[in-house]
């Protein structure tokens, strides 16, 4: 009775409850609490709520980390080639490349699906479309920023002197990282 929350007992063995919210089905908890209210049980212990919430958050983060790791993310900037303006122009003759916020994007896979029509993309091949992307034509959504970041194929040399909020797609502004143990060192894995 209340065994659906049995893992709570393993994390917080000193707590008399299996389910810590009053409404969670745990008749044993209710019985013990009633006994405590009637004076038939004493010294009922509860683990601090703040620490329980840390455990809840940890489990939620584990689930979110698993989801995060299953998604496709853009290439790391350090892994992208750096092209000069002339190299970008030359490559744009054979590929549908657009420059946005210092990053070179191959938009060939989305030209026909672009909500604004293919004109807006094809008209910016070989050009810096940053102003258009960030509100000059249309202020694109977080989803558009996330999608565009997965299309990065290079960085323009000198094309982005300052890292701005636009260089980090919204989907990557909050990233769940996993740390090694203290024995292994402080590096992220």
C-alpha positions as CSV (number, residue, x, y, z in Angstrom):
1,X,0.0,0.0,0.0
2,X,2.0,3.0,-1.3
3,X,4.7,0.7,-2.7
4,X,4.5,2.6,-6.0
5,X,6.7,5.1,-4.2
6,X,9.1,2.6,-2.7
7,X,12.1,4.2,-4.3
8,X,11.4,7.2,-2.0
9,X,12.1,4.9,0.9
10,X,15.4,3.9,-0.5
11,X,16.5,7.5,-1.0
12,X,15.2,8.8,2.3
13,X,15.1,5.7,4.7
14,X,14.6,7.8,7.9
15,X,11.3,9.2,6.5
16,X,8.2,7.3,7.7
17,X,6.4,8.0,4.3
18,X,6.8,6.3,0.9
19,X,4.8,9.1,-0.8
20,X,5.7,12.6,0.5
21,X,2.7,14.6,-0.9
22,X,-0.5,14.3,1.2
23,X,-2.6,13.3,-1.9
24,X,-0.3,10.5,-3.1
25,X,-1.8,7.1,-2.4
26,X,0.0,5.7,0.6
27,X,-2.4,4.3,3.2
28,X,0.5,3.3,5.4
29,X,1.7,6.9,5.6
30,X,-1.9,8.1,6.4
31,X,-2.3,5.4,9.1
32,X,1.1,6.3,10.7
33,X,0.2,10.0,10.6
34,X,-3.2,9.4,12.1
35,X,-1.5,7.3,14.9
36,X,0.9,10.3,15.4
37,X,-2.0,12.7,15.6
38,X,-3.7,10.5,18.2
39,X,-0.6,10.1,20.2
40,X,-0.2,6.5,19.4
41,X,3.1,7.0,17.5
42,X,5.9,9.5,18.2
43,X,9.1,10.8,16.8
44,X,7.8,10.6,13.2
45,X,10.6,11.8,11.0
46,X,10.5,13.5,7.7
47,X,13.4,14.3,5.4
48,X,13.8,18.0,4.7
49,X,11.5,19.1,1.8
50,X,14.3,21.0,0.1
51,X,16.4,17.9,-0.1
52,X,13.5,15.8,-1.4
53,X,13.0,18.5,-4.2
54,X,16.7,18.1,-5.1
55,X,16.0,14.3,-5.6
56,X,12.9,15.1,-7.7
57,X,14.9,17.6,-9.8
58,X,17.8,15.1,-10.3
59,X,15.4,12.5,-11.7
60,X,13.7,15.0,-14.0
61,X,17.2,16.1,-15.2
62,X,18.1,12.5,-15.9
63,X,15.1,12.2,-18.1
64,X,15.7,15.5,-19.8
65,X,19.4,14.6,-20.3
66,X,18.4,11.4,-22.1
67,X,16.0,13.3,-24.3
68,X,18.7,16.0,-25.0
69,X,21.2,13.4,-26.0
70,X,18.8,11.8,-28.5
71,X,18.4,15.1,-30.4
72,X,20.5,16.4,-33.3
73,X,22.5,19.5,-32.3
74,X,24.6,21.8,-34.4
75,X,28.3,21.2,-35.0
76,X,30.5,22.9,-32.4
77,X,32.0,26.1,-33.8
78,X,35.5,24.7,-33.2
79,X,34.8,21.9,-35.6
80,X,33.6,24.1,-38.5
81,X,36.0,25.3,-41.2
82,X,36.8,29.0,-41.4
83,X,36.3,30.6,-44.8
84,X,37.2,34.0,-46.1
85,X,34.6,36.1,-47.8
86,X,36.1,35.1,-51.3
87,X,35.9,31.4,-50.4
88,X,32.3,31.9,-49.2
89,X,31.4,33.6,-52.5
90,X,33.1,30.8,-54.5
91,X,31.4,28.0,-52.5
92,X,28.0,29.8,-52.9
93,X,28.2,29.3,-56.7
94,X,27.7,25.5,-56.3
95,X,25.9,25.3,-52.9
96,X,23.0,27.3,-51.4
97,X,25.0,29.1,-48.7
98,X,23.7,32.0,-46.6
99,X,25.6,33.9,-44.0
100,X,23.8,34.6,-40.7
101,X,25.5,36.0,-37.6
102,X,29.0,35.0,-38.8
103,X,28.0,31.4,-39.5
104,X,27.7,30.0,-43.0
105,X,24.6,27.8,-43.5
106,X,23.8,25.4,-46.3
107,X,20.0,26.1,-46.7
108,X,19.5,23.7,-49.7
109,X,17.5,21.2,-47.5
110,X,15.0,23.9,-46.4
111,X,14.6,26.1,-49.5
112,X,11.3,24.5,-50.6
113,X,9.9,24.3,-47.1
114,X,10.7,27.9,-46.0
115,X,7.5,29.5,-44.8
116,X,8.3,32.7,-46.5
117,X,8.8,31.0,-49.8
118,X,12.0,30.0,-51.6
119,X,12.5,33.6,-52.9
120,X,13.7,34.9,-49.5
121,X,16.3,32.2,-49.2
122,X,17.5,32.1,-52.8
123,X,17.7,35.9,-52.9
124,X,20.2,35.7,-50.1
125,X,22.5,33.0,-51.5
126,X,26.1,34.2,-51.1
127,X,25.0,37.2,-49.0
128,X,24.9,38.2,-45.3
129,X,21.2,37.6,-44.4
130,X,21.7,38.5,-40.7
131,X,19.7,41.7,-40.8
132,X,16.8,40.0,-42.7
133,X,16.9,37.0,-40.3
134,X,16.9,39.1,-37.1
135,X,13.9,41.4,-38.0
136,X,14.8,43.3,-41.2
137,X,12.3,41.1,-43.1
138,X,11.0,38.9,-40.3
139,X,12.0,38.3,-36.7
140,X,12.4,34.5,-36.8
141,X,11.1,32.2,-34.0
142,X,13.2,30.2,-31.6
143,X,12.4,27.1,-33.8
144,X,13.8,28.9,-36.8
145,X,17.0,29.7,-34.9
146,X,17.3,26.1,-33.7
147,X,16.8,24.7,-37.2
148,X,19.2,27.2,-38.8
149,X,21.9,26.3,-36.3
150,X,21.8,22.6,-37.5
151,X,22.6,23.8,-41.0
152,X,25.9,25.4,-40.1
153,X,28.7,24.4,-42.4
154,X,31.3,27.0,-41.7
155,X,32.4,30.3,-40.1
156,X,33.2,33.5,-42.0
157,X,36.7,34.7,-41.1
158,X,36.2,38.0,-39.3
159,X,32.4,37.6,-39.7
160,X,31.5,37.7,-36.0
161,X,33.9,39.6,-33.9
162,X,31.7,39.5,-30.8
163,X,29.8,36.5,-29.6
164,X,26.2,37.6,-29.2
165,X,23.0,35.9,-28.0
166,X,22.4,35.1,-31.7
167,X,25.4,32.8,-31.9
168,X,23.8,30.4,-29.4
169,X,20.5,28.9,-30.6
170,X,17.7,29.0,-28.1
171,X,17.7,25.2,-27.7
172,X,21.2,25.3,-26.5
173,X,21.1,28.2,-24.0
174,X,20.2,25.8,-21.3
175,X,22.2,22.6,-21.6
176,X,22.3,19.7,-19.1
177,X,25.8,18.6,-18.6
178,X,27.1,15.6,-16.8
179,X,30.2,15.9,-14.6
180,X,32.7,13.2,-13.9
181,X,33.3,12.2,-10.3
182,X,35.7,14.3,-8.2
183,X,38.2,11.5,-8.5
184,X,38.3,11.7,-12.3
185,X,38.7,15.5,-12.3
186,X,36.5,18.5,-13.1
187,X,36.2,17.9,-16.9
188,X,32.7,17.5,-18.4
189,X,31.8,14.3,-20.1
